[in-house]
Amino acid sequence: MSAATPAQVRSPSGHLLMPPARPRLRWQPLAAAVVVAAVTVVTLLPRTGVGFGVSAIVENWRNGAGKIVALLQPDWAFFPRTVEPLLETLEMAVIASAVSTVVALPLSLWAARLTNPVAATRRTLRAVLNVVRSVPDLLYASVLVAMVGVGALPGIIALVLFDVGIVVKLVSEQVEAGDGGPLEAGRAAGGTQLQVNRAVALPDMLPGFANQVLYVLELNVRASSVLGLVGAGGMGLLIDAVRTFYRYDQLSLIILEILVVVLLLELVSDTVRRRLV
């Protein structure tokens, strides 16, 4: 019996194990051609495309270069005026994350097939959340500002709606992708669906749920910085003011502050995720 070559492996019984044949790439070239054609249609063709191109950048590059130079020179003397709006932005993000956590936890169990076998209520909740999730948070803030007035309250409500739609969708899909055996065993032992969810499903989903809550907290800091553009409080009100007067040096300082806060928050959330997951 000849020895196996380095690329060959023999089983304990002595049979030669051959590597599986390489899959034939039949549909990948067709898929790539479809993607290229679709991108061409929606970007370049007249009447059907959006007219994407770099001609506007080439023609107005001097104007853009001047704005970039101004953004590279932050006005550090403007920092004291940004402290209070920045704190309000963080408060909005934290409050919205806390409220959405309380609301999304039971809804996540309600929206999953393994933890809610009643199809009618599950599908109704999913349909409502699809509608909630389809509306941009900035549009929510615009409507809520007209309803309750200018300030942080409409921004917090808009963020809560945005967070609940995202968290419930992601966590319910995580629950459905899990093992349903323990839940079946709990029901077979005589437990009600509520008891099984509380004793089995809830402890299993909490690490992933906490991970998603930390994720939306990061999103809230970014989103709450923009909601003020429509009067929903936070840093956005100040951004709108400096943008109106073309103070790009002050806008640069605001962008830098938001960047630092987001990076610090991401560092903290990554540390928490490593301990939870």
Secondary structure, 3 states (H helix, E strand, C coil): CCCCCCCCEECCCCCEECCCCCCCCCCHHHHHHHHHHHHHHHHCCCCCCCCCCCHHHHHCHHHHHHHHHHHCCCCHHHHHHHHHHHHHHHHHHHHHHHHHHHHHHHHHHHHCCCCCCCHHHHHHHHHHHHHHHHCCHHHHHHHHHHHHCCCHHHHHHHHHHHHHHHHHHHHHHHHHCCCCHHHHHHHHCCCCHHHHHHHHHHHHHHHHHHHHHHHHHHHHHHHHHHHHHHCCCCHHHHHHHHHHCCCHHHHHHHHHHHHHHHHHHHHHHHHHHHHHC
